[in-house]
């Protein structure tokens, strides 16, 4: 109910209790009993019996009305029965005890107060009118005898009239306040329930439909529609409509700022139009499309974080014109609905993005599988002819297939070296493809021995590049480790090969091992070009090349460091690189491997 209809109800009937209030009735009866007992004590013996009978009758009559009311008797009958019956009993008691000079005359004031509290202004007017009729009967049965008596009667009537006015006004104010409080409580409960129901679903269409259902429940309108701004174009699209011409309205699009809906979204404030025919911004095309006649409308923005994402529009309220209270209430509902709509829309976008990412991920998996199969097949296909080629080259170089000139021998030696390098690359590719599927041959190892063997294998390659290799002796005995000797040997080979490849002529590659707690740390430091900080993680990616110019000069497949990372982490260790990024200061590759428990505890 809006404020205008609330005010009309307050003025006409104000506050109506559905049933007699037991506590009020019992309280009045208790007060009346006390006054009645006092009256019996003060009355003479001639009035004792009539007053006692009257008092008992009053109690029985009121308890009978209360019983009928609690049993669901006719409300109007019990209410009028209480007013008329108690008025008769009261007038009779006053008449028996002195008329206008009766000590019970003050009960008329209690009678007016009770009726006013139960019926507001209506109760005050009715009770005073019935009291006036009772006083007229008293005036007929025991008329005033002189001017002083008439003055007394006038004072009594005037004072009770003032009581009726004051109590009626207080009851009216109390009724208005109570009605507004109850209405506000219902509205808050409605908004809470609306927020709960709108937040219960994350499907956009379900939230839109629930929003319009709540609007119709709240304001009882002939038609309602919900429009949203299309993020990509900024145009306004009517997503859902109920009531007159809803099928025609749904899907309708407006340009930004067009019509009242466009104005509300653009300005971010509600608009109430009592008569659309007098509103220049009213877009008549909607009625022409839907065949529905709009008389009045109320439109409020749907805002999220101060930004209008759409508008909520209601048309032709059934029980009268739209009011400011309707606008406030619809704006509150729109704020709740906007958050629910935005949450549903974001959830839908996240779901769609997740589906696209899943599809892309599955496609990448397929491509990665195809790439892996291709590399594996190519590698295996290359491995066999390379082995045959190297075998024949060794036979030719050993002179088993005939003598060679010095030039032929040198040329074939270069071919043999290059084929060995190619075989090395193929083996690395196969190892990377199968490293997760193949097990490790674990045994107790001395890491220093593995390092020394790797240095011997790399010495020839280092001498050709003019690079010295240096093993720094550990400061203490190194604990043993458990690992795969062949694969850890390849780790040393790749790290030394990498250091030699990027070292300048006359440079030195330092290899050191040392104990750090329960781990053994290995460092290989060169004096080459160094690395920038953004390359620290990427150098361990498969096929990553630090510099095309250098890789063309020195060769390399970009697989060595990736293999190092795979093997070290499979042994429970970690590998990393450090560099200042300054040419000549080189890079330092380090890795940790866990020591044997019995050696680590020593």
Residue, then its C-alpha position, 0 to 999 in steps of 0.5 A: x500500500x502506498x502513502x496516499x492510500x495509507x493516509x486515506x485508510x488512516x483518516x477513515x478507519x484508522x486502526x482496526x483490531x481484528x478481535x477484542x483484546x483479552x488483556x484490555x478487556x480484563x484490565x477494564x473489568x478489573x478496574x470496574x470491579x474495584x470501583x464497583x466494590x468501593x461503590x457497594x461499600x459506600x452505598x446504602x442497604x437499599x442499593x446493595x442488592x441492585x448494584x451487586x446484581x448489576x456488577x455481576x451482570x456486567x462481568x458475565x456479559x463481558x466474559x461472554x463477549x470475550x468467549x464468543x470473540x475467541x471462538x470466532x464469533x461475528x466481529x462486528x456483532x461482538x464489537x457493537x455488543x460491547x459498546x451498547x451493552x456496557x453503555x446500558x449497564x454503565x448508564x443504569x449503574x450511574x442512574x441508581x447511584x445519583x445520576x450526574x452526581x454518581x461516584x461512578x460517572x468517571x467510568x464514562x471516561x474509561x469507556x471512551x478511552x477503551x473504545x478509542x484505543x480499540x477503534x481510533x477516531x471511529x471508536x472515540x466518536x461512537x463511544x461519545x455519541x453513545x455516552x451522550x445518548x446515555x446522558x440524555x436518558x439520565x436527563x429524562x429520568x433524573x433531570x437537573x433541578x437548577x442552574x447549578x446542576x445544569x452547569x455541572x452537567x455541562x462541565x461533565x459533558x464538555x470534559x468527556x468531549x475533550x477526553x474523546x478528542x485527546x484520546x481519539x487523536x492519540x489513538x489516530x497517531x498511534x494507528x498511523x505510526x503502527x500502520x507505517x511501521x508494519x508496512x515498512x516491516x513488510x517491505x523490508x521483509x519483502x526486499x530481504x526475500x527478494x534479495x535471497x530469491x534473486x541471489x539463489x540463481x545464477x542463470x541470467x534468464x531465471x533472475x530476470x524472470x524472478x525480478x519481474x515476478x517480484x515487481x508485479x507482486x510488489x506494485x500490482x501493475x498491468x505490465x512490466x519490462x526489464x531492459x539491459x545495456x548491451x556492453x559491446x554496442x551500448x544499445x538498450x535491449x528489452x530482455x523480458x516483459x510481462x503483461x500487455x504486449x509482452x511478446x512484442x516488447x521482448x527483443x525490442x532495441x533502442x539507441x542510447x538515450x532514446x525514450x524514457x528508458x534510455x533517459x533513465x539509463x543515461x541519467x541514472x535517476x528514476x522517472x515517474x510519468x503520471x500521464x505519458x501523453x504529456x511526456x515528450x520523451x515517451x517513445x510511442x513506438x512501443x505501444x504501436x508495436x505491442x498494441x497496448x495502451x500505456x497511461x502512466x509509467x514508473x522507470x528506475x535504473x538498475x545500477x551496479x557500483x554507480x553504473x547503470x546496466x539497465x532499467x526496470x519499467x512498470x506500466x499502469x498501476x491497478x489501484x491508482x496512480x504511481x506515488x513517490x513511495x512506489x518510486x522509492x520501493x521500486x528503486x530499492x528492489x531495482x538495486x537488489x535485482x541489479x546485483x543479482x543480474x550482474x552476478x548472474x551475467x558475470x557467472x555466465x561470462x565466466x562459464x562461457x570463458x571457462x568452456x572456451x578455455x577448456x576447448x582451447x586446452x583440449x585442442x592444445x593437448x591434441x596438438x601437443x600430442x600430435x607434436x610429441x608423436x611427430x617428434x618421437x616418430x621422426x627421432x626414431x626414424x632418424x636414429x636408425x639411419x644415423x647409427x648406420x651412417x656412423x658405423x660406415x663412417x667408422x669403417x671408412x675412417x679405420x681404413x677397413x674399406x680402403x685407403x683415404x687421402x688426408x683431405x678425404x679423412x679430414x672431411x669424413x672426420x667432420x661428417x662423423x663429428x656432425x653426425x655424432x652431434x646429430x645423434x646426441x640431439x636425437x637422443x635428447x629428444x627421445x629422452x625428454x619424450x620418455x623421461x616420465x614413462x621410464x623408470x630410474x636406475x637408482x644406486x648410491x653414488x659419489x657426486x664428485x666422481x660423476x663430476x670428474x668423469x664429466x669433466x674428462x668427457x668435456x675436456x676435448x670439446x673445451x680445448x677446441x674452444x680455448x676454454x679451461x675447466x677447473x674443479x674446485x675441491x670441496x672444503x669437506x667430505x661430501x655425503x653420498x646421494x642416491x640417483x641414476x648415474x647415467x642420467x645425472x652424468x647427462x646433467x653434468x654433460x649438458x651444463x658443461x657443454x652449455x658453459x663451454x659453448x658460451x664462454x669466450x676464448x681463454x675463458x674458464x669454467x669453474x665446477x664446485x661441489x659443497x655440502x649444505x645441510x642435508x643437501x649437496x650443492x653443485x655449481x657450474x660457473x662460466x665467463x660468457x654472455x650472461x642472462x637477463x632476469x627475464x630469462x632465468x625461468x625460460x632457459x629451462x623451457x624446451x627448445x628455448x634459444x637464448x640468442x639466435x646469433x649465438x645458437x647459429x654460431x655454437x649450435x644447440x637444440x634448446x633441449x639440454x637445460x630442459x633435460x637437466x630440469x626434468x632429471x634434477x626434479x625427478x631426483x627430488x632436487x632443484x635447479x636454478x641460474x644466477x647472472x648479473x646480465x653483464x657480458x664477461x661475468x657469465x652465468x652460474x647454474x646450480x642444483x641441489x640433490x638430497x644426500x643419503x639420510x645416513x650420510x646427512x646425519x653424520 
